[in-house]
Amino acid sequence: MIHEDIIEFATALPSFTGIAGLDLGTKTIGVALSDRLLTVATPLETIRRKKFTLDAEALLALLRGREAGGIVLGLPRNMDGSEGPRCQSTRAFARNFAQIWPGPITYWDERLSTVAAERALLEADTSRRRRAELIDHVAASFILQGALDRLRHLRDHA
């Protein structure tokens, strides 16, 4: 089920399962995963996109193999906060994926996540070629970490 509100998402999450963070691009899907205590996001891998059924199959296998309980999808809003065609594409992916995966799905504003990931890789003195290989799943970890921090804040102030 898709939850627009992170609080609803949090209540729908199974206990002691990690959350997957996804950075959905037109050519790749960056994937990150949290620990079971929902504290740290770790970049995992990048899936090369082919068509939805193959992408979904690869993603399902990964989510099941890692026992993920929920998904946080990066929502690529425009800098003014509005939603354009990329947001529509992300929402369509979520609707289609929700039909084959029973876990909760939510969105997280991903503005500047790729910029932050690029900066972190540059600071780590990563080569241009290596950055191209890592950028998508590192961006996914920035998206996921933002959501995890918000969930922790909600738990601490409940």
Sequence and secondary structure as in RCSB ss.txt:
>XXXX:A:sequence
MIHEDIIEFATALPSFTGIAGLDLGTKTIGVALSDRLLTVATPLETIRRKKFTLDAEALLALLRGREAGGIVLGL
PRNMDGSEGPRCQSTRAFARNFAQIWPGPITYWDERLSTVAAERALLEADTSRRRRAELIDHVAASFILQGALDR
LRHLRDHA
>XXXX:A:secstr
 EESSHHHHHHHS TT EEEEEEE SSEEEEEEE TTS  EEEEEEEE   HHHHHHHHHHHHHHTTEEEEEEEE
   TTS   HHHHHHHHHHHHHHTT  S EEEEE TTHHHHHHHHHHHTT  HHHHHHHHHHHHHHHHHHHHHHH
HHHHHHT 
